[in-house]
């Protein structure tokens, strides 16, 4: 882990700037200005703090400010590593500038706002996390490509109905995105325009027009049944790459807890008590308490105190398709998507559609099938409304009929035939 100390920039000055020295790795160091100044006579070198002396009445508040720098910097370094990034000088300085609000760049258009300003705007009173910034960076890249192709302009004032129609055409015809993906980018664009408006960067309100809406489409997502998860659990992976076993275990933990991929690194034995896992989720920053079944506890026992760190999401998704194929999850799946303005039907094998998010959807769907109350499942998945939750689970009409038949057989008392 990195170490943080404070040094004087010029010990011979009447007032020297205090510099925060962040050391990490074997010999790497980043110097970052605290903007605090002190007379070197009042600096205690052994403690790297201001001396406790009547000659410097503000020593206590001064030292508290340095402590705040230290605590917030430790948090920044921890977040960088928790999100899978390697520490380096450029990244550390960039993240510290965001943390201490030192970005002075002037925002001229929507691209600059998405790449420079959004990160500085708190969300629910807290600094935005890297994963929440990713949609804005993706949007910025698309806007740059769009502007290069059409020379249409991406100033705040350019975001009108003509832009909306042309941008939809670009996303559909040039990029070949599905209607759902297009809707996601339009939703991000509207959010960025609202944030920029709140920052008094423009007075454009056309993006709030009822016709300036994200297109929507019902997507045929899959989930894995308990039987299919059992197939994956029992599949022999000894002759395959050992990394598949690692990925399989993490996926099964997700499928039995409903956790997101981003929360896997938080699972440890210290967070488990009385077969209940308590963690604070990365996306919503809310505490969830999840009961653990025998499969999760058995997998946890294999790895000791903490689970292995998950691979990058694309790597795990590739592994999962290999695992699904080995487990013979081969049911034919008919997918319907709108591509380049046309509704298309695609036939795939089920294992080709398995991703890390399939585990979470499988958890919600399987819990719903066995009769766990919807609100109890939502307390774990984090869905705010029952309407949103019911669109998330993927129970077929046949499965709904079978569920109802089971309840009827258990509770129905037939009427006696009238004579």
FENPENOR-V319483 format. One record per residue. N is the residue number from 1. PSI is psi in radians with two decimals (* if undefined). Layout:
N PSI
N PSI
//
This chain:
1 2.68
2 2.74
3 2.58
4 2.19
5 2.98
6 2.38
7 2.73
8 2.39
9 -0.67
10 1.79
11 -0.23
12 -0.06
13 2.77
14 -0.67
15 2.06
16 2.48
17 2.40
18 2.18
19 2.36
20 2.14
21 2.03
22 1.99
23 2.37
24 2.79
25 -2.70
26 -0.69
27 0.36
28 2.53
29 2.41
30 2.24
31 2.28
32 2.19
33 2.36
34 -0.20
35 0.18
36 2.46
37 2.58
38 2.57
39 2.18
40 -0.40
41 -0.43
42 0.23
43 2.20
44 1.80
45 -0.66
46 -0.52
47 -0.11
48 0.69
49 3.00
50 2.53
51 2.61
52 1.64
53 2.57
54 -0.35
55 -0.30
56 1.54
57 -0.48
58 0.33
59 -0.65
60 -0.84
61 -0.66
62 -0.85
63 -0.57
64 -0.63
65 -0.67
66 -0.68
67 -0.66
68 -0.72
69 -0.76
70 -0.81
71 -0.79
72 -0.57
73 -0.71
74 -0.69
75 -0.73
76 -0.80
77 -0.69
78 -0.72
79 -0.67
80 -0.82
81 -0.67
82 -0.44
83 0.25
84 0.20
85 2.64
86 2.33
87 2.33
88 2.81
89 -0.79
90 -0.78
91 -0.73
92 -0.81
93 -0.71
94 -0.80
95 -0.60
96 -0.66
97 -0.66
98 -0.80
99 -0.70
100 0.28
101 0.94
102 0.15
103 2.18
104 0.11
105 2.42
106 2.37
107 2.14
108 -0.48
109 -3.12
110 -0.58
111 -0.83
112 -0.62
113 -0.79
114 -0.59
115 -0.37
116 -0.67
117 -0.64
118 -0.70
119 -0.40
120 -0.15
121 2.03
122 2.66
123 2.06
124 0.68
125 0.07
126 2.76
127 2.39
128 2.48
129 2.69
130 -0.70
131 -0.48
132 -0.30
133 -0.34
134 -0.77
135 -0.60
136 -0.66
137 -0.66
138 -0.75
139 -0.75
140 -0.75
141 -0.70
142 -0.69
143 -0.66
144 -0.80
145 -0.74
146 -0.82
147 -0.64
148 -0.63
149 -0.76
150 -0.18
151 0.73
152 -0.29
153 2.48
154 0.44
155 2.80
156 -0.64
157 -0.33
158 -0.20
159 1.46
160 -2.98
161 -0.61
162 -0.73
163 -0.80
164 -0.84
165 -0.73
166 -0.67
167 -0.68
168 -0.76
169 -0.71
170 -0.81
171 -0.60
172 -0.95
173 -0.71
174 -0.74
175 -0.35
176 0.48
177 2.67
178 2.86
179 -0.63
180 -0.76
181 -0.70
182 -0.79
183 -0.66
184 -0.75
185 -0.64
186 -0.67
187 -0.74
188 -0.70
189 -0.78
190 -0.69
191 -0.71
192 -0.72
193 -0.67
194 -0.77
195 -0.74
196 -0.63
197 -0.74
198 -0.49
199 0.13
200 0.62
201 -0.24
202 2.93
203 0.32
204 2.24
205 0.10
206 -0.54
207 -0.25
208 -0.02
209 2.57
210 -0.43
211 -0.11
212 1.12
213 2.63
214 2.22
215 2.58
216 2.77
217 2.36
218 2.19
219 2.40
220 1.26
221 2.74
222 2.87
223 2.83
224 2.31
225 2.93
226 -0.66
227 -0.69
228 -0.66
229 -0.64
230 -0.65
231 -0.77
232 -0.71
233 -0.65
234 -0.10
235 2.30
236 2.02
237 0.25
238 -0.50
239 -0.07
240 3.14
241 2.29
242 -0.39
243 -0.40
244 -0.67
245 -0.73
246 -0.87
247 -0.73
248 -0.76
249 -0.75
250 -0.69
251 -0.75
252 -0.58
253 -0.76
254 -0.79
255 -0.28
256 0.02
257 -0.36
258 0.20
259 2.61
260 2.80
261 -0.69
262 -0.22
263 -0.02
264 -0.63
265 -0.18
266 -0.13
267 2.18
268 2.86
269 -0.46
270 -0.40
271 0.05
272 2.25
273 2.27
274 0.71
275 0.45
276 2.26
277 2.18
278 2.05
279 2.85
280 2.10
281 2.60
282 -0.75
283 -0.80
284 -0.17
285 0.63
286 2.58
287 2.33
288 2.57
289 2.13
290 2.21
291 2.44
292 2.31
293 -3.12
294 -0.59
295 -0.82
296 -0.79
297 -0.63
298 -0.72
299 -0.73
300 -0.67
301 -0.43
302 -0.50
303 0.03
304 -2.40
305 -0.67
306 2.65
307 2.73
308 2.62
309 2.37
310 2.65
311 2.94
312 2.58
313 -0.80
314 -0.62
315 -0.80
316 -0.69
317 -0.67
318 -0.75
319 -0.74
320 -0.61
321 -0.65
322 -0.75
323 -0.78
324 -0.65
325 -0.77
326 -0.58
327 -0.02
328 0.77
329 1.35
330 0.11
331 2.40
332 2.37
333 2.25
334 2.01
335 2.37
336 2.10
337 2.65
338 1.98
339 2.21
340 0.70
341 -0.01
342 2.40
343 2.08
344 2.62
345 2.23
346 2.32
347 2.17
348 2.88
349 2.57
350 -0.66
351 -0.40
352 -0.23
353 0.01
354 2.26
355 3.09
356 -0.56
357 -0.35
358 -0.59
359 -0.81
360 -0.72
361 -0.62
362 -0.73
363 -0.90
364 -0.75
365 -0.75
366 -0.64
367 -0.68
368 -0.70
369 -0.61
370 0.07
371 0.21
372 2.31
373 2.41
374 -0.77
375 -0.58
376 -0.70
377 -0.73
378 -0.54
379 -0.42
380 -0.76
381 -0.40
382 0.14
383 2.39
384 -0.58
385 2.67
386 -0.57
387 -0.79
388 -0.68
389 -0.75
390 -0.41
391 -0.30
392 -0.74
393 2.66
394 1.31
395 2.22
396 2.90
397 -0.67
398 -0.74
399 -0.68
400 -0.73
401 -0.70
402 -0.67
403 -0.78
404 -0.71
405 -0.72
406 -0.78
407 -0.73
408 -0.74
409 -0.53
410 -0.50
411 -0.20
412 2.26
413 1.96
414 2.55
415 2.59
416 2.43
417 2.35
418 2.48
419 *
//
